[in-house]
Amino acid sequence: MKKYDVRSCTILRKEKLTQDVYDFTVEAGPLADAAQPGQFAQIAVPGKTLRRPISVCEIDRARHTLRFVFQVRGEGTRILAGFEPGEALDILAPLGKGYDLGDTNRRVIFVGGGIGLPPLLAAAQPFGKNAILVAGFRTKSAVILKEDFEAAGCRVLLATDDGSLGRRGNAAELMQGLEFDEIFACGPLPMLRAVCRIAEERGVPCQVSLEERMACGIGACLGCAVKLRGPDGEEHYGHVCKDGPVFRSTQLFLT
């Protein structure tokens, strides 16, 4: 198979996780064999010119399946949510650079906010009990994937804005007092800024997945340009789709 490819993928399972978050498992053949944690797919939506970028939530190479958990944010994702098991999705995948997991015997922490959790699940699973998930949500009814991280063996700590589940506050606040060797994060920009500051203060590496509007998904357009810092400190522009979506925190200017 090429680095990425297009395939018609049959939906095997569909679940509605919250009022606006859907969970699809699709038969993906060689796309599942090639996918890595943190990568994403571009899914075609009938009647829409541009595909919708959806992160890979889980990879099952034995069953050749991919799992996608996405939130309805507009007409395109609303149409996508209307698909049912047995129907096929036109999927371009796997795209982008995912997380560099390294030694899975290290103590690591995964930090997610809201719909930023799905790409963290596939990355956390190989770490099992060596991983802690700290996750923030608006409220109890918005919590997703808690049981999936627990099933992987991860310790799970939750925060909600209204205090309806877990600690009242945000995910970054839950990191206080925890010991870890590396951070993996995905979520809203304010949370990512706080996480990167903690990584810098602690002197630990940090990998961050950025969410960005994308058109092509392969670096052919300028829809997801982002300013980056090179190894020599020189500033340049790259693409979230091609050079990311996962970056080292030291590469980013999260202003």
TAWO-V157020 format. One record per residue. N is the residue number from 1. OMEGA is omega in radians with two decimals (none if undefined). BURIAL is 1 if it has 9 or more other C-alpha atoms within 8 Angstrom, else 0. Layout:
n=N omega=OMEGA burial=BURIAL
n=N omega=OMEGA burial=BURIAL
This chain:
n=1 omega=3.06 burial=0
n=2 omega=3.13 burial=0
n=3 omega=3.02 burial=0
n=4 omega=-3.07 burial=1
n=5 omega=3.07 burial=1
n=6 omega=-3.12 burial=0
n=7 omega=3.02 burial=1
n=8 omega=-3.00 burial=1
n=9 omega=-3.14 burial=1
n=10 omega=3.09 burial=1
n=11 omega=-3.14 burial=1
n=12 omega=-3.08 burial=1
n=13 omega=3.08 burial=1
n=14 omega=3.10 burial=1
n=15 omega=3.04 burial=0
n=16 omega=-3.02 burial=1
n=17 omega=3.10 burial=1
n=18 omega=-3.12 burial=1
n=19 omega=-3.07 burial=0
n=20 omega=3.13 burial=0
n=21 omega=-3.07 burial=1
n=22 omega=-3.03 burial=1
n=23 omega=3.14 burial=1
n=24 omega=2.90 burial=1
n=25 omega=-3.08 burial=1
n=26 omega=3.00 burial=1
n=27 omega=-2.98 burial=1
n=28 omega=3.07 burial=1
n=29 omega=-3.08 burial=0
n=30 omega=3.09 burial=0
n=31 omega=3.11 burial=1
n=32 omega=-3.14 burial=1
n=33 omega=-3.05 burial=0
n=34 omega=-3.01 burial=0
n=35 omega=3.08 burial=1
n=36 omega=3.11 burial=1
n=37 omega=3.13 burial=1
n=38 omega=3.10 burial=1
n=39 omega=-3.10 burial=1
n=40 omega=3.10 burial=1
n=41 omega=2.96 burial=1
n=42 omega=-3.04 burial=1
n=43 omega=3.14 burial=1
n=44 omega=3.13 burial=1
n=45 omega=-3.14 burial=1
n=46 omega=3.11 burial=0
n=47 omega=-3.13 burial=0
n=48 omega=-3.11 burial=0
n=49 omega=-3.06 burial=0
n=50 omega=3.02 burial=0
n=51 omega=3.10 burial=1
n=52 omega=3.10 burial=1
n=53 omega=3.14 burial=1
n=54 omega=-3.11 burial=1
n=55 omega=3.06 burial=1
n=56 omega=-3.12 burial=1
n=57 omega=-3.08 burial=1
n=58 omega=-3.11 burial=1
n=59 omega=3.06 burial=1
n=60 omega=-3.08 burial=1
n=61 omega=3.12 burial=0
n=62 omega=-3.14 burial=0
n=63 omega=-3.13 burial=0
n=64 omega=-3.13 burial=1
n=65 omega=2.99 burial=1
n=66 omega=3.11 burial=1
n=67 omega=3.11 burial=1
n=68 omega=3.05 burial=1
n=69 omega=-3.03 burial=1
n=70 omega=3.14 burial=1
n=71 omega=3.05 burial=1
n=72 omega=-3.09 burial=1
n=73 omega=-3.13 burial=0
n=74 omega=-3.07 burial=0
n=75 omega=-3.11 burial=0
n=76 omega=3.14 burial=1
n=77 omega=3.05 burial=1
n=78 omega=3.07 burial=1
n=79 omega=3.14 burial=1
n=80 omega=-3.13 burial=0
n=81 omega=-3.13 burial=0
n=82 omega=3.10 burial=0
n=83 omega=-3.08 burial=0
n=84 omega=3.06 burial=0
n=85 omega=-3.08 burial=1
n=86 omega=3.08 burial=0
n=87 omega=-3.07 burial=0
n=88 omega=3.05 burial=0
n=89 omega=3.06 burial=1
n=90 omega=-2.97 burial=1
n=91 omega=3.00 burial=1
n=92 omega=-3.05 burial=1
n=93 omega=-0.25 burial=1
n=94 omega=-3.04 burial=1
n=95 omega=3.05 burial=1
n=96 omega=3.10 burial=1
n=97 omega=-3.10 burial=1
n=98 omega=3.14 burial=1
n=99 omega=2.99 burial=1
n=100 omega=-2.99 burial=0
n=101 omega=-3.13 burial=0
n=102 omega=-3.10 burial=0
n=103 omega=-3.09 burial=0
n=104 omega=3.05 burial=1
n=105 omega=3.12 burial=0
n=106 omega=3.03 burial=1
n=107 omega=-3.09 burial=1
n=108 omega=3.13 burial=1
n=109 omega=3.08 burial=1
n=110 omega=-3.09 burial=1
n=111 omega=-3.10 burial=1
n=112 omega=3.07 burial=1
n=113 omega=3.07 burial=1
n=114 omega=-3.08 burial=1
n=115 omega=3.02 burial=0
n=116 omega=-3.10 burial=1
n=117 omega=-3.02 burial=1
n=118 omega=-3.12 burial=1
n=119 omega=-3.13 burial=1
n=120 omega=-3.03 burial=1
n=121 omega=-3.12 burial=1
n=122 omega=3.12 burial=1
n=123 omega=-3.08 burial=1
n=124 omega=-3.03 burial=1
n=125 omega=3.14 burial=1
n=126 omega=-3.13 burial=0
n=127 omega=3.11 burial=1
n=128 omega=-3.06 burial=1
n=129 omega=3.10 burial=1
n=130 omega=-3.07 burial=1
n=131 omega=2.98 burial=1
n=132 omega=3.00 burial=1
n=133 omega=2.93 burial=1
n=134 omega=-3.00 burial=1
n=135 omega=3.13 burial=1
n=136 omega=3.13 burial=1
n=137 omega=3.11 burial=1
n=138 omega=-3.05 burial=1
n=139 omega=-3.07 burial=1
n=140 omega=-3.06 burial=1
n=141 omega=-3.14 burial=0
n=142 omega=-3.08 burial=1
n=143 omega=3.10 burial=1
n=144 omega=2.94 burial=0
n=145 omega=3.13 burial=0
n=146 omega=-3.09 burial=0
n=147 omega=-3.13 burial=0
n=148 omega=3.10 burial=0
n=149 omega=3.11 burial=1
n=150 omega=3.12 burial=1
n=151 omega=3.10 burial=0
n=152 omega=3.13 burial=1
n=153 omega=-3.08 burial=1
n=154 omega=2.95 burial=1
n=155 omega=-3.04 burial=1
n=156 omega=3.06 burial=1
n=157 omega=-3.06 burial=1
n=158 omega=3.00 burial=1
n=159 omega=3.04 burial=1
n=160 omega=-3.11 burial=1
n=161 omega=-3.07 burial=1
n=162 omega=3.11 burial=0
n=163 omega=-3.09 burial=1
n=164 omega=3.04 burial=1
n=165 omega=-3.12 burial=1
n=166 omega=-3.10 burial=1
n=167 omega=3.03 burial=0
n=168 omega=3.14 burial=1
n=169 omega=-3.10 burial=1
n=170 omega=-3.04 burial=1
n=171 omega=-3.09 burial=1
n=172 omega=-3.14 burial=1
n=173 omega=3.14 burial=0
n=174 omega=-3.08 burial=1
n=175 omega=-3.12 burial=0
n=176 omega=3.08 burial=0
n=177 omega=3.13 burial=0
n=178 omega=3.11 burial=0
n=179 omega=-3.12 burial=0
n=180 omega=-3.10 burial=1
n=181 omega=3.12 burial=1
n=182 omega=3.13 burial=1
n=183 omega=2.98 burial=1
n=184 omega=-3.01 burial=1
n=185 omega=3.01 burial=1
n=186 omega=3.14 burial=1
n=187 omega=-3.10 burial=1
n=188 omega=-3.04 burial=0
n=189 omega=3.12 burial=0
n=190 omega=3.11 burial=0
n=191 omega=-3.13 burial=1
n=192 omega=3.10 burial=1
n=193 omega=-3.12 burial=1
n=194 omega=-3.14 burial=1
n=195 omega=3.14 burial=1
n=196 omega=3.09 burial=1
n=197 omega=3.13 burial=0
n=198 omega=3.13 burial=0
n=199 omega=3.14 burial=1
n=200 omega=-3.14 burial=0
n=201 omega=-3.11 burial=0
n=202 omega=-3.09 burial=0
n=203 omega=3.11 burial=0
n=204 omega=3.09 burial=1
n=205 omega=-3.09 burial=1
n=206 omega=3.08 burial=1
n=207 omega=-3.02 burial=1
n=208 omega=3.03 burial=1
n=209 omega=-3.13 burial=1
n=210 omega=3.01 burial=1
n=211 omega=-3.10 burial=0
n=212 omega=3.02 burial=0
n=213 omega=-3.11 burial=0
n=214 omega=3.07 burial=1
n=215 omega=-3.05 burial=1
n=216 omega=-3.12 burial=1
n=217 omega=-3.08 burial=1
n=218 omega=3.08 burial=1
n=219 omega=-3.11 burial=1
n=220 omega=3.12 burial=0
n=221 omega=-3.11 burial=0
n=222 omega=-3.01 burial=0
n=223 omega=-3.05 burial=0
n=224 omega=3.14 burial=1
n=225 omega=-3.12 burial=1
n=226 omega=3.12 burial=0
n=227 omega=-3.09 burial=1
n=228 omega=3.06 burial=1
n=229 omega=3.14 burial=1
n=230 omega=-3.13 burial=1
n=231 omega=3.14 burial=0
n=232 omega=-3.14 burial=0
n=233 omega=-3.11 burial=0
n=234 omega=3.14 burial=0
n=235 omega=3.06 burial=0
n=236 omega=3.12 burial=0
n=237 omega=3.06 burial=0
n=238 omega=-3.13 burial=1
n=239 omega=3.09 burial=1
n=240 omega=-3.06 burial=1
n=241 omega=-3.02 burial=1
n=242 omega=-3.11 burial=1
n=243 omega=3.07 burial=1
n=244 omega=0.20 burial=1
n=245 omega=-3.14 burial=1
n=246 omega=3.12 burial=1
n=247 omega=2.91 burial=1
n=248 omega=-3.10 burial=1
n=249 omega=-3.14 burial=1
n=250 omega=3.11 burial=0
n=251 omega=-2.88 burial=1
n=252 omega=2.96 burial=1
n=253 omega=-3.08 burial=0
n=254 omega=-3.12 burial=0
n=255 omega=none burial=0
